[in-house]
Structures are given as C-alpha cells and as structure tokens.
Amino acid sequence: MGGDGGMESAGVIRASLALMMASSFILPGIAGIPGDPGTVPSRCVAQETTEHSPPVAVASANPTTVIVGNKVTLDASASTDEYFVISWEWSYIVSNETRDVFGMIVIEMFNKTGTYVVWLTVRNCWGSSNTTSVTITVLPSTGPNSPPIVEAGPDSRTAVGQSIVFDGSMSSDDVGIIDYLWTFEDCGTPVRLWGCTACYVFSTIGSYVVSLTVTDSGGLNASDQMCVYVESMPWPGLIEAGPNQTVAVGEAVTFNGSASDVYVPTAYCEWMLVVDSPVILSGMVANYTFNKTGTYVVILTIKDEWMNPLGSDSLTVQVTGPGGRLPMAEAGADETISSGTWFRFNGSGSVGDIADMGYIWKFRYNGTWELMFGQKPMFHFVTPGRYVITLTVMDAEARSDNDTVTIAVLGTQASSNPIPDSVIWLVIGSSEAALVALALFIVLRRH
C-alpha cells in the first residue's frame, strides 16, 4: 500500500494470457505490467500484418463520490475488443505520486480528500491500447473525526506450541481504519504484529497482556487490551469411539466414547457424521436415529477447554432397510464325533431378521456336494475325515452372510442308529445342481 491510496484486495482479477494461447511469440509490454513480456495467441500471429482495430476502454466506479476512508470499486469489465482484452491498467495521482494497480475489477480505499482522475488503459493481443478515465470525488467526514473504537477481543487461553489468532475485526471508525498494531512482550522480548488479524505461537507458560492500537485515516488512534493465558500442552491420551455398529432404519444408535483415556478434566466431545448434510452431536455419550439406509462413518473428536482438538477416532454404522439388521451367520462350535453318528447342526446363534431368514449348509462329502436346509438339520456321517461345512444365512432381501464349522469324524464306528423321523435333508451330486437348488430356494423365499 503506497501513499494515501491502497488496494483493498491483493487478489485482483487479472487476465491469464497463458490459458488463451495455442502457439505464441513474445511481444513486449502487453502482459498487464508495462515493459513485461506478453504472450500472443496464434490467431493474432497468423494475421499480424493485417490492420486491426484498437480495443474500446470503458471505465466505471461505484460510488463516484465517497467519504474519506471508504472503498470504491473500479470496473473495466465493459471494455471490448474484436478478439479479447489482455490487460487492464489503472493509474491515478495521490500525494504527488502515481499509483498503478492492475486488474479488470479492483477495489481501492481513498484515505485523503480531493478529486481523483483515475485513468484506465486496456490492451489487446496485438499490443494496441485505448485509454479512458473516471473521476472520483472524496469528501471529508460530515462531522468531527472521532478516535477509533477498538476491540482487541476477549481474553483467551492457549497451550504451549499452539497457534493463537488475534482478531481486531470488531474495531470501527467513522473515517476508516488504516493500521492495526498488536504489541506485547514474550519472555522480555518486545513483539509487534500488524494486521486486523495476526497469529502467534507462545513457547513459555504464563500470562501475557496484548495491546491493540488502531489508527484511522485522520491520524487519530486508540487502544484496547486483552490477556492470553498460556498453559502446558495437554496430553490427549487414547481416543476410543467404540466398535462398529449395525442398526435398522428408525432404530436409535448410541455412541459412547467413555473408553477414551483423556487427561483433560474439562474435555469436550464432538461426534460428526454426514447424513445428506453434516450432523454434530455433543457429549461423551450421544444418541442418533438414522432414517436412511447406508454406511456412515462417525468421527469422535475430543477437544480441550479452549476447543483445541486433542485427537480423533472413528467408527462405522451400517443402517439396513426395514427388513431388520443385516444377517450374521453363526455355524456353531467345531465338533469331533465317531463314524456312524447322526450329527445335528445348530445355526441358532445367527442373527438378523429371524422371522424370515433361510439357512443353507454346504460341504463336500465322498466326492459330492451335500446341501441341507433349516436352522438345525441333521446328517449321517459314516466316512471318517475332517469336514468343513459352510453355513449361509439369507434374509428376505437376499442379503447374506457366511460362517464355517469343522466336524472331525473318527474311524471308530458308533452303534447303528435309525434315521430320525424329523430329519429333512437333501443330497445333490454336482455343483451345477447345487446352484439350481440355491436359486430355487431364493425364489421360494421371496414368494
């Protein structure tokens, strides 16, 4: 910022000629800053011997009459060219010095009364230019200049090594603020920071008095103070969000972070999840009811009393449809039996929509695939060996889960037992037939 005029935004809009070129050559003085090399698009190069019209510069200001210390928007977006404008240069004289700014739209603050003629020069890809101007009238304040009203912000707490932000944005003035200065001492060393907001990291425990001095365009200033309390860095310990969960739509789920081992007496717990939009829950234990199926990641973040994050952990919630929870197969414990035994399988430990859930048991026996249906089917094991049986449980929505059980059949034959009347079992001699039976089962279950 030079003289009595200053640009409000450092990120003014500027042309990016590089994005417009297909192939190029260098032509001086057209890239927005006089004297800098510019890049010219190939369509300009191909016709460079042809006479071209210069661009048409159009400048506007809003407002054209302003009270000292206020902002004016300079706008050249209405400028035109037969191809395109590649640079916009604004210039005006303030305090006997020329101020130049660049960009299609810029924001300037005028901190001194007077009449300013602001010139706009636009250039096209051929190097041709056109100039126009707009006049800005800066009036004195309607009343006597009053000192700024300074707000340094509330007292704050932080920890050693953590960044703290000083914020003076609540300060105000009748003619416009031109300077913010933060001053304090850190271990006997004077510290000076400039800007409406400023950051600092304290490395020593203690209390620090921070002063903010604000100066307006009329030369008046005022100050305010705030205190920063710096304490030792808290040890976050272990953050534990709890196990993953599966619930049905409309069923409340409880999040419990009490297993976390956090050495902060006033720790703050925040649970965050996204269901169409972000949802924030507070407390070491929180409840939520999902009204939409899907898989959701829930993040637990624990913060200290100054709201600085100490650590995070996450869990996953699987929300199923109205049919109930996702099925989870449980084939039972492994067993060792004697040859000739009728063995009863037990899938009653499986969970899900129990009222409408199917059970399929499958294993290879004597070179063929055996299929059995039901929660507790029976099978007559005669041939010694080690058999791995897979249980598939499936609900009415064809969602399934698998588990296995191992049956070791010893060579000693047990006494001959008749086939129990309650046994319903099916033997299928090929994998193709097994797939047909499985498909038939699914169709029957759905109908």
BAGU-627504 format. One record per residue (C-alpha): residue number from 0; x, y, z. Coordinates in nm, 2 decimals. Each point is the difference from the previous one (the first is absolute). Example, Ala and Ser with C-alpha at 12.3 -4.5 7.8 and 13.67 -1.06 7.14 Angstrom:
<pts>
+-----+--------+--------+--------+
: num :      u :      v :      w :
+-----+--------+--------+--------+
:   0 :   1.23 :  -0.45 :   0.78 :
:   1 :   0.14 :   0.34 :  -0.07 :
+-----+--------+--------+--------+
</pts>
This chain:
<pts>
+-----+--------+--------+--------+
: num :      u :      v :      w :
+-----+--------+--------+--------+
:   0 :   0.00 :   0.00 :   0.00 :
:   1 :   0.16 :   0.33 :  -0.11 :
:   2 :  -0.08 :   0.36 :   0.07 :
:   3 :  -0.35 :   0.08 :   0.12 :
:   4 :  -0.17 :  -0.25 :  -0.24 :
:   5 :   0.00 :  -0.37 :   0.06 :
:   6 :  -0.14 :  -0.31 :  -0.17 :
:   7 :  -0.25 :  -0.18 :   0.21 :
:   8 :   0.06 :  -0.34 :  -0.16 :
:   9 :   0.33 :  -0.15 :  -0.09 :
:  10 :  -0.17 :  -0.25 :  -0.22 :
:  11 :  -0.13 :   0.22 :  -0.27 :
:  12 :  -0.14 :  -0.16 :  -0.32 :
:  13 :   0.27 :  -0.01 :  -0.27 :
:  14 :   0.00 :  -0.15 :  -0.35 :
:  15 :   0.18 :  -0.33 :  -0.04 :
:  16 :   0.13 :   0.01 :  -0.35 :
:  17 :   0.17 :  -0.33 :   0.03 :
:  18 :  -0.34 :  -0.17 :   0.02 :
:  19 :  -0.10 :   0.15 :  -0.34 :
:  20 :   0.30 :  -0.08 :  -0.21 :
:  21 :   0.03 :  -0.29 :  -0.25 :
:  22 :   0.35 :   0.10 :  -0.12 :
:  23 :   0.17 :   0.33 :   0.06 :
:  24 :   0.28 :   0.25 :  -0.04 :
:  25 :   0.13 :   0.26 :   0.24 :
:  26 :  -0.12 :   0.36 :  -0.04 :
:  27 :   0.11 :   0.26 :   0.27 :
:  28 :  -0.22 :   0.20 :   0.22 :
:  29 :  -0.34 :  -0.17 :  -0.02 :
:  30 :  -0.02 :  -0.24 :   0.30 :
:  31 :  -0.16 :   0.25 :   0.24 :
:  32 :   0.32 :   0.17 :   0.13 :
:  33 :   0.17 :   0.24 :  -0.24 :
:  34 :   0.33 :  -0.13 :  -0.12 :
:  35 :  -0.06 :  -0.36 :   0.09 :
:  36 :  -0.01 :  -0.26 :  -0.29 :
:  37 :  -0.34 :  -0.12 :  -0.10 :
:  38 :  -0.12 :  -0.31 :  -0.19 :
:  39 :  -0.21 :   0.03 :  -0.32 :
:  40 :  -0.25 :  -0.26 :  -0.12 :
:  41 :   0.07 :  -0.17 :  -0.33 :
:  42 :  -0.30 :   0.15 :  -0.17 :
:  43 :   0.15 :   0.34 :   0.06 :
:  44 :   0.34 :  -0.11 :  -0.14 :
:  45 :  -0.15 :  -0.15 :  -0.32 :
:  46 :  -0.15 :   0.34 :  -0.09 :
:  47 :   0.26 :   0.23 :   0.15 :
:  48 :   0.05 :   0.20 :  -0.32 :
:  49 :  -0.38 :   0.08 :  -0.02 :
:  50 :  -0.12 :   0.33 :   0.14 :
:  51 :  -0.21 :  -0.05 :   0.31 :
:  52 :  -0.22 :   0.23 :   0.20 :
:  53 :   0.11 :   0.10 :   0.36 :
:  54 :  -0.20 :  -0.11 :   0.30 :
:  55 :  -0.27 :   0.22 :   0.15 :
:  56 :   0.07 :   0.10 :   0.36 :
:  57 :  -0.31 :   0.05 :   0.22 :
:  58 :   0.06 :   0.09 :   0.37 :
:  59 :  -0.25 :   0.04 :   0.28 :
:  60 :   0.02 :   0.06 :   0.37 :
:  61 :  -0.24 :  -0.08 :   0.28 :
:  62 :  -0.05 :   0.24 :   0.17 :
:  63 :   0.15 :   0.30 :  -0.18 :
:  64 :  -0.05 :   0.21 :   0.31 :
:  65 :   0.12 :  -0.14 :   0.33 :
:  66 :   0.08 :   0.10 :   0.36 :
:  67 :   0.37 :  -0.01 :   0.09 :
:  68 :   0.11 :  -0.34 :   0.12 :
:  69 :  -0.26 :  -0.19 :  -0.20 :
:  70 :   0.04 :  -0.24 :  -0.29 :
:  71 :  -0.06 :   0.04 :  -0.38 :
:  72 :  -0.04 :  -0.28 :  -0.25 :
:  73 :   0.17 :   0.07 :  -0.33 :
:  74 :  -0.15 :  -0.21 :  -0.28 :
:  75 :   0.13 :  -0.05 :  -0.36 :
:  76 :  -0.21 :  -0.31 :  -0.08 :
:  77 :  -0.19 :   0.19 :  -0.27 :
:  78 :   0.32 :   0.06 :  -0.21 :
:  79 :  -0.01 :  -0.19 :  -0.33 :
:  80 :   0.23 :  -0.10 :  -0.29 :
:  81 :  -0.06 :  -0.19 :  -0.33 :
:  82 :   0.19 :  -0.29 :   0.15 :
:  83 :   0.06 :   0.05 :   0.37 :
:  84 :   0.15 :   0.25 :   0.25 :
:  85 :   0.31 :  -0.14 :   0.17 :
:  86 :   0.09 :   0.27 :   0.26 :
:  87 :  -0.16 :   0.27 :   0.21 :
:  88 :   0.21 :   0.27 :   0.16 :
:  89 :  -0.14 :   0.27 :   0.24 :
:  90 :   0.21 :   0.30 :   0.10 :
:  91 :  -0.06 :   0.32 :   0.20 :
:  92 :   0.20 :   0.26 :   0.19 :
:  93 :  -0.02 :   0.02 :   0.38 :
:  94 :   0.23 :   0.21 :   0.21 :
:  95 :   0.20 :   0.09 :  -0.31 :
:  96 :   0.08 :  -0.37 :  -0.07 :
:  97 :  -0.14 :  -0.22 :  -0.27 :
:  98 :  -0.18 :  -0.31 :   0.12 :
:  99 :  -0.05 :  -0.29 :  -0.24 :
: 100 :  -0.22 :  -0.30 :   0.05 :
: 101 :  -0.09 :  -0.28 :  -0.24 :
: 102 :  -0.30 :  -0.21 :  -0.06 :
: 103 :  -0.34 :   0.01 :  -0.17 :
: 104 :  -0.17 :   0.08 :   0.34 :
: 105 :   0.18 :   0.15 :   0.29 :
: 106 :  -0.10 :   0.15 :   0.34 :
: 107 :   0.18 :   0.31 :   0.12 :
: 108 :  -0.03 :   0.19 :   0.33 :
: 109 :   0.05 :   0.37 :  -0.01 :
: 110 :   0.14 :   0.14 :   0.32 :
: 111 :   0.04 :   0.36 :  -0.10 :
: 112 :  -0.26 :   0.25 :  -0.12 :
: 113 :   0.02 :   0.15 :  -0.35 :
: 114 :  -0.10 :  -0.07 :  -0.36 :
: 115 :   0.18 :  -0.29 :  -0.17 :
: 116 :   0.01 :  -0.07 :  -0.37 :
: 117 :   0.05 :  -0.37 :  -0.04 :
: 118 :   0.13 :  -0.11 :  -0.34 :
: 119 :  -0.07 :  -0.34 :  -0.15 :
: 120 :   0.22 :  -0.14 :  -0.28 :
: 121 :  -0.10 :  -0.33 :  -0.17 :
: 122 :   0.20 :  -0.20 :  -0.25 :
: 123 :  -0.07 :  -0.27 :  -0.25 :
: 124 :   0.21 :  -0.29 :  -0.13 :
: 125 :   0.14 :   0.22 :  -0.27 :
: 126 :   0.14 :   0.25 :   0.24 :
: 127 :  -0.25 :   0.26 :  -0.09 :
: 128 :  -0.14 :   0.20 :   0.29 :
: 129 :  -0.28 :   0.24 :   0.09 :
: 130 :  -0.03 :   0.24 :   0.30 :
: 131 :  -0.29 :   0.15 :   0.18 :
: 132 :  -0.06 :   0.15 :   0.35 :
: 133 :  -0.25 :   0.02 :   0.28 :
: 134 :   0.00 :   0.27 :   0.27 :
: 135 :  -0.03 :  -0.08 :   0.37 :
: 136 :  -0.09 :   0.27 :   0.26 :
: 137 :   0.11 :  -0.06 :   0.35 :
: 138 :  -0.18 :   0.21 :   0.26 :
: 139 :   0.10 :   0.07 :   0.36 :
: 140 :  -0.20 :  -0.16 :   0.28 :
: 141 :  -0.33 :   0.17 :   0.07 :
: 142 :   0.09 :   0.06 :   0.37 :
: 143 :   0.31 :   0.04 :   0.21 :
: 144 :   0.24 :  -0.30 :  -0.02 :
: 145 :  -0.04 :  -0.23 :   0.31 :
: 146 :   0.26 :  -0.24 :   0.12 :
: 147 :  -0.04 :  -0.36 :  -0.10 :
: 148 :  -0.21 :  -0.24 :   0.21 :
: 149 :   0.25 :  -0.29 :   0.07 :
: 150 :  -0.10 :  -0.35 :   0.08 :
: 151 :   0.30 :  -0.23 :   0.07 :
: 152 :  -0.23 :  -0.30 :   0.07 :
: 153 :  -0.07 :  -0.20 :   0.32 :
: 154 :   0.27 :  -0.15 :   0.22 :
: 155 :   0.12 :  -0.33 :  -0.14 :
: 156 :   0.17 :  -0.32 :   0.11 :
: 157 :   0.24 :  -0.21 :  -0.20 :
: 158 :   0.27 :  -0.26 :   0.05 :
: 159 :   0.38 :   0.01 :  -0.06 :
: 160 :   0.07 :  -0.06 :  -0.36 :
: 161 :  -0.35 :   0.06 :  -0.12 :
: 162 :  -0.08 :   0.29 :  -0.23 :
: 163 :  -0.23 :   0.28 :   0.12 :
: 164 :  -0.18 :   0.25 :  -0.23 :
: 165 :  -0.04 :   0.36 :   0.11 :
: 166 :  -0.31 :   0.16 :  -0.16 :
: 167 :  -0.07 :   0.37 :  -0.01 :
: 168 :  -0.28 :  -0.02 :  -0.26 :
: 169 :  -0.26 :   0.14 :   0.25 :
: 170 :   0.18 :   0.33 :   0.01 :
: 171 :  -0.16 :   0.29 :  -0.19 :
: 172 :   0.05 :   0.37 :  -0.10 :
: 173 :  -0.19 :   0.28 :  -0.16 :
: 174 :   0.25 :   0.08 :  -0.27 :
: 175 :   0.17 :  -0.33 :  -0.05 :
: 176 :   0.27 :  -0.21 :   0.17 :
: 177 :   0.34 :  -0.01 :  -0.17 :
: 178 :   0.22 :  -0.18 :   0.26 :
: 179 :  -0.02 :  -0.27 :   0.26 :
: 180 :   0.30 :  -0.06 :   0.23 :
: 181 :   0.02 :  -0.28 :   0.26 :
: 182 :   0.27 :   0.03 :   0.27 :
: 183 :   0.10 :  -0.22 :   0.30 :
: 184 :   0.31 :  -0.15 :   0.16 :
: 185 :   0.10 :  -0.36 :  -0.02 :
: 186 :   0.27 :  -0.10 :   0.26 :
: 187 :   0.12 :   0.36 :   0.01 :
: 188 :   0.02 :   0.04 :  -0.38 :
: 189 :  -0.23 :   0.26 :  -0.16 :
: 190 :  -0.23 :  -0.14 :  -0.27 :
: 191 :  -0.18 :   0.21 :  -0.26 :
: 192 :  -0.26 :  -0.14 :  -0.24 :
: 193 :  -0.19 :   0.19 :  -0.27 :
: 194 :  -0.34 :  -0.07 :  -0.16 :
: 195 :  -0.37 :  -0.03 :   0.09 :
: 196 :   0.08 :  -0.36 :   0.09 :
: 197 :   0.33 :  -0.14 :   0.10 :
: 198 :   0.14 :  -0.34 :   0.12 :
: 199 :   0.25 :  -0.09 :   0.26 :
: 200 :   0.14 :  -0.31 :   0.18 :
: 201 :   0.11 :   0.03 :   0.36 :
: 202 :   0.27 :  -0.23 :   0.12 :
: 203 :  -0.01 :   0.08 :   0.37 :
: 204 :  -0.27 :  -0.05 :   0.27 :
: 205 :  -0.13 :   0.33 :   0.14 :
: 206 :  -0.25 :   0.29 :  -0.03 :
: 207 :   0.05 :   0.26 :  -0.27 :
: 208 :  -0.16 :   0.34 :  -0.04 :
: 209 :  -0.05 :   0.08 :  -0.37 :
: 210 :  -0.08 :   0.35 :  -0.12 :
: 211 :  -0.17 :   0.09 :  -0.33 :
: 212 :   0.05 :   0.36 :  -0.13 :
: 213 :  -0.22 :   0.11 :  -0.29 :
: 214 :   0.07 :   0.31 :  -0.21 :
: 215 :  -0.26 :   0.17 :  -0.23 :
: 216 :   0.05 :   0.20 :  -0.32 :
: 217 :  -0.02 :   0.32 :   0.20 :
: 218 :   0.30 :  -0.09 :   0.20 :
: 219 :  -0.19 :  -0.08 :   0.32 :
: 220 :   0.07 :  -0.32 :   0.19 :
: 221 :  -0.13 :  -0.19 :   0.30 :
: 222 :   0.09 :  -0.33 :   0.18 :
: 223 :  -0.16 :  -0.30 :   0.17 :
: 224 :   0.15 :  -0.29 :   0.19 :
: 225 :  -0.06 :  -0.37 :   0.04 :
: 226 :   0.17 :  -0.27 :   0.21 :
: 227 :   0.14 :  -0.33 :  -0.13 :
: 228 :   0.04 :  -0.29 :   0.25 :
: 229 :   0.26 :  -0.25 :  -0.13 :
: 230 :   0.00 :  -0.34 :   0.18 :
: 231 :   0.19 :  -0.33 :  -0.06 :
: 232 :  -0.10 :  -0.22 :  -0.29 :
: 233 :  -0.27 :  -0.24 :   0.11 :
: 234 :   0.06 :  -0.37 :  -0.06 :
: 235 :  -0.28 :  -0.14 :  -0.21 :
: 236 :   0.03 :  -0.36 :   0.10 :
: 237 :  -0.20 :  -0.27 :  -0.19 :
: 238 :  -0.30 :   0.10 :  -0.20 :
: 239 :  -0.25 :  -0.29 :  -0.04 :
: 240 :  -0.32 :   0.04 :  -0.20 :
: 241 :  -0.12 :  -0.35 :   0.07 :
: 242 :  -0.08 :  -0.30 :  -0.22 :
: 243 :  -0.17 :   0.00 :  -0.34 :
: 244 :  -0.38 :  -0.04 :   0.02 :
: 245 :  -0.28 :  -0.13 :  -0.22 :
: 246 :  -0.36 :   0.14 :   0.05 :
: 247 :  -0.32 :   0.01 :  -0.19 :
: 248 :  -0.16 :   0.31 :  -0.14 :
: 249 :  -0.18 :   0.19 :   0.28 :
: 250 :   0.19 :  -0.18 :   0.27 :
: 251 :   0.19 :   0.22 :   0.24 :
: 252 :   0.38 :  -0.05 :   0.03 :
: 253 :   0.21 :   0.10 :   0.30 :
: 254 :   0.35 :   0.14 :  -0.05 :
: 255 :   0.22 :  -0.05 :   0.31 :
: 256 :   0.35 :   0.14 :   0.03 :
: 257 :   0.04 :  -0.07 :   0.37 :
: 258 :   0.28 :  -0.25 :  -0.07 :
: 259 :   0.22 :   0.29 :  -0.10 :
: 260 :   0.28 :   0.07 :   0.24 :
: 261 :   0.03 :   0.38 :  -0.02 :
: 262 :   0.20 :   0.19 :   0.27 :
: 263 :  -0.20 :   0.32 :  -0.04 :
: 264 :  -0.26 :   0.07 :   0.28 :
: 265 :  -0.22 :   0.23 :  -0.21 :
: 266 :   0.03 :  -0.19 :  -0.33 :
: 267 :  -0.27 :   0.06 :  -0.26 :
: 268 :  -0.12 :  -0.28 :  -0.22 :
: 269 :  -0.14 :   0.05 :  -0.35 :
: 270 :  -0.15 :  -0.27 :  -0.23 :
: 271 :  -0.02 :   0.09 :  -0.37 :
: 272 :  -0.18 :  -0.19 :  -0.28 :
: 273 :  -0.15 :   0.08 :  -0.33 :
: 274 :  -0.36 :  -0.09 :  -0.09 :
: 275 :  -0.08 :   0.22 :  -0.30 :
: 276 :   0.16 :   0.28 :   0.20 :
: 277 :   0.25 :   0.01 :   0.29 :
: 278 :  -0.14 :  -0.10 :   0.34 :
: 279 :   0.18 :   0.10 :   0.32 :
: 280 :  -0.07 :  -0.17 :   0.34 :
: 281 :   0.15 :   0.10 :   0.33 :
: 282 :   0.08 :  -0.20 :   0.31 :
: 283 :   0.21 :  -0.31 :   0.09 :
: 284 :  -0.32 :  -0.20 :  -0.06 :
: 285 :  -0.24 :   0.11 :  -0.28 :
: 286 :  -0.30 :  -0.15 :  -0.17 :
: 287 :  -0.12 :   0.02 :  -0.36 :
: 288 :  -0.27 :  -0.16 :  -0.21 :
: 289 :   0.07 :  -0.06 :  -0.37 :
: 290 :  -0.29 :   0.03 :  -0.24 :
: 291 :   0.19 :  -0.10 :  -0.31 :
: 292 :   0.18 :  -0.33 :  -0.09 :
: 293 :   0.37 :   0.01 :  -0.07 :
: 294 :   0.35 :  -0.02 :   0.15 :
: 295 :   0.10 :   0.29 :   0.21 :
: 296 :   0.33 :   0.10 :   0.15 :
: 297 :  -0.03 :   0.17 :   0.34 :
: 298 :   0.30 :   0.20 :   0.13 :
: 299 :   0.06 :   0.07 :   0.36 :
: 300 :   0.22 :   0.30 :   0.07 :
: 301 :   0.10 :   0.10 :   0.36 :
: 302 :   0.10 :   0.36 :   0.06 :
: 303 :   0.14 :   0.18 :   0.30 :
: 304 :  -0.17 :   0.28 :   0.18 :
: 305 :   0.12 :   0.25 :  -0.26 :
: 306 :  -0.15 :  -0.21 :  -0.28 :
: 307 :   0.34 :  -0.11 :  -0.13 :
: 308 :  -0.03 :  -0.36 :  -0.14 :
: 309 :   0.19 :  -0.26 :   0.20 :
: 310 :  -0.06 :  -0.30 :  -0.22 :
: 311 :  -0.26 :  -0.20 :  -0.20 :
: 312 :  -0.13 :  -0.35 :  -0.06 :
: 313 :  -0.28 :  -0.14 :  -0.22 :
: 314 :  -0.25 :  -0.28 :  -0.03 :
: 315 :  -0.23 :  -0.12 :  -0.28 :
: 316 :  -0.37 :  -0.04 :   0.03 :
: 317 :  -0.18 :  -0.23 :  -0.25 :
: 318 :  -0.37 :   0.10 :  -0.02 :
: 319 :  -0.22 :  -0.26 :  -0.16 :
: 320 :  -0.35 :   0.01 :  -0.15 :
: 321 :  -0.33 :  -0.06 :   0.17 :
: 322 :   0.07 :  -0.38 :  -0.02 :
: 323 :   0.22 :   0.02 :   0.31 :
: 324 :   0.36 :  -0.04 :   0.07 :
: 325 :   0.25 :  -0.15 :  -0.25 :
: 326 :   0.02 :  -0.38 :   0.05 :
: 327 :   0.30 :  -0.13 :   0.19 :
: 328 :   0.07 :  -0.37 :  -0.04 :
: 329 :   0.10 :  -0.22 :   0.30 :
: 330 :   0.06 :  -0.36 :  -0.09 :
: 331 :   0.08 :  -0.11 :   0.36 :
: 332 :   0.31 :  -0.16 :   0.16 :
: 333 :   0.23 :  -0.25 :  -0.16 :
: 334 :  -0.07 :  -0.36 :   0.10 :
: 335 :   0.17 :  -0.34 :   0.00 :
: 336 :  -0.24 :  -0.30 :  -0.05 :
: 337 :   0.03 :  -0.37 :  -0.07 :
: 338 :  -0.07 :  -0.17 :  -0.34 :
: 339 :  -0.37 :  -0.09 :  -0.04 :
: 340 :  -0.13 :   0.29 :   0.21 :
: 341 :  -0.31 :   0.21 :  -0.09 :
: 342 :   0.13 :   0.35 :   0.06 :
: 343 :  -0.24 :   0.30 :   0.06 :
: 344 :   0.13 :   0.33 :  -0.13 :
: 345 :  -0.10 :   0.31 :   0.19 :
: 346 :  -0.03 :   0.35 :  -0.16 :
: 347 :  -0.22 :   0.15 :   0.27 :
: 348 :   0.28 :   0.24 :   0.09 :
: 349 :  -0.04 :   0.18 :  -0.32 :
: 350 :  -0.17 :   0.34 :   0.02 :
: 351 :  -0.20 :   0.21 :  -0.24 :
: 352 :  -0.37 :   0.01 :  -0.09 :
: 353 :  -0.05 :  -0.34 :   0.17 :
: 354 :  -0.37 :  -0.02 :  -0.11 :
: 355 :   0.08 :  -0.01 :  -0.36 :
: 356 :   0.36 :  -0.13 :  -0.04 :
: 357 :   0.12 :  -0.31 :  -0.19 :
: 358 :   0.28 :  -0.24 :   0.09 :
: 359 :   0.21 :  -0.19 :  -0.26 :
: 360 :   0.27 :  -0.24 :   0.11 :
: 361 :   0.25 :  -0.12 :  -0.26 :
: 362 :   0.31 :  -0.23 :   0.01 :
: 363 :   0.17 :  -0.27 :  -0.21 :
: 364 :  -0.05 :  -0.36 :   0.11 :
: 365 :   0.13 :  -0.31 :  -0.18 :
: 366 :   0.07 :   0.21 :  -0.32 :
: 367 :  -0.34 :   0.16 :  -0.02 :
: 368 :  -0.15 :   0.32 :   0.13 :
: 369 :  -0.25 :  -0.03 :   0.28 :
: 370 :  -0.27 :   0.26 :   0.06 :
: 371 :  -0.22 :   0.03 :   0.30 :
: 372 :  -0.26 :   0.26 :   0.10 :
: 373 :  -0.14 :   0.13 :   0.32 :
: 374 :   0.14 :   0.13 :   0.33 :
: 375 :   0.08 :  -0.34 :   0.15 :
: 376 :   0.03 :  -0.27 :  -0.27 :
: 377 :   0.15 :  -0.35 :   0.07 :
: 378 :   0.25 :  -0.20 :  -0.21 :
: 379 :   0.12 :  -0.36 :   0.03 :
: 380 :   0.38 :  -0.01 :   0.00 :
: 381 :   0.14 :  -0.34 :  -0.09 :
: 382 :   0.33 :   0.07 :  -0.18 :
: 383 :   0.28 :   0.11 :   0.24 :
: 384 :   0.16 :   0.33 :  -0.09 :
: 385 :   0.01 :   0.37 :   0.07 :
: 386 :  -0.29 :   0.20 :  -0.15 :
: 387 :  -0.03 :   0.38 :  -0.02 :
: 388 :  -0.37 :   0.09 :  -0.03 :
: 389 :  -0.10 :   0.35 :  -0.12 :
: 390 :  -0.33 :   0.15 :   0.13 :
: 391 :  -0.16 :   0.28 :  -0.20 :
: 392 :  -0.28 :   0.20 :   0.16 :
: 393 :  -0.22 :   0.21 :  -0.23 :
: 394 :  -0.28 :   0.24 :   0.08 :
: 395 :  -0.30 :   0.09 :  -0.22 :
: 396 :   0.19 :   0.28 :  -0.17 :
: 397 :   0.27 :  -0.26 :  -0.12 :
: 398 :   0.26 :   0.15 :   0.24 :
: 399 :   0.22 :  -0.28 :   0.13 :
: 400 :   0.29 :  -0.09 :   0.22 :
: 401 :   0.22 :  -0.31 :   0.03 :
: 402 :   0.17 :  -0.19 :   0.28 :
: 403 :   0.17 :  -0.34 :   0.02 :
: 404 :   0.02 :  -0.29 :   0.25 :
: 405 :   0.24 :  -0.29 :  -0.01 :
: 406 :  -0.12 :  -0.36 :   0.08 :
: 407 :   0.27 :  -0.26 :   0.06 :
: 408 :  -0.13 :  -0.35 :  -0.05 :
: 409 :   0.21 :  -0.27 :   0.17 :
: 410 :   0.04 :  -0.36 :  -0.14 :
: 411 :  -0.18 :  -0.17 :   0.29 :
: 412 :  -0.35 :  -0.09 :  -0.11 :
: 413 :  -0.28 :   0.08 :   0.25 :
: 414 :  -0.29 :  -0.23 :   0.05 :
: 415 :  -0.24 :   0.00 :  -0.30 :
: 416 :  -0.27 :   0.26 :   0.04 :
: 417 :  -0.32 :   0.02 :  -0.20 :
: 418 :  -0.07 :   0.32 :  -0.19 :
: 419 :  -0.20 :   0.23 :   0.22 :
: 420 :  -0.35 :   0.08 :  -0.13 :
: 421 :   0.07 :   0.37 :   0.04 :
: 422 :   0.29 :   0.01 :  -0.24 :
: 423 :  -0.06 :   0.18 :  -0.33 :
: 424 :   0.31 :   0.01 :  -0.21 :
: 425 :   0.10 :   0.02 :  -0.37 :
: 426 :   0.30 :  -0.15 :  -0.18 :
: 427 :   0.10 :   0.15 :  -0.33 :
: 428 :   0.27 :  -0.17 :  -0.21 :
: 429 :   0.14 :   0.29 :  -0.19 :
: 430 :   0.09 :   0.37 :   0.04 :
: 431 :  -0.23 :   0.09 :  -0.28 :
: 432 :  -0.30 :  -0.16 :   0.17 :
: 433 :   0.10 :   0.18 :   0.33 :
: 434 :  -0.02 :   0.34 :  -0.18 :
: 435 :  -0.34 :  -0.10 :  -0.14 :
: 436 :  -0.13 :  -0.09 :   0.35 :
: 437 :   0.14 :   0.32 :   0.15 :
: 438 :  -0.17 :   0.22 :  -0.27 :
: 439 :  -0.33 :  -0.19 :   0.06 :
: 440 :   0.03 :   0.06 :   0.37 :
: 441 :   0.04 :   0.38 :  -0.05 :
: 442 :  -0.30 :   0.01 :  -0.23 :
: 443 :  -0.21 :  -0.19 :   0.24 :
: 444 :   0.11 :   0.21 :   0.30 :
: 445 :  -0.09 :   0.32 :  -0.19 :
: 446 :  -0.35 :  -0.13 :  -0.09 :
+-----+--------+--------+--------+
</pts>
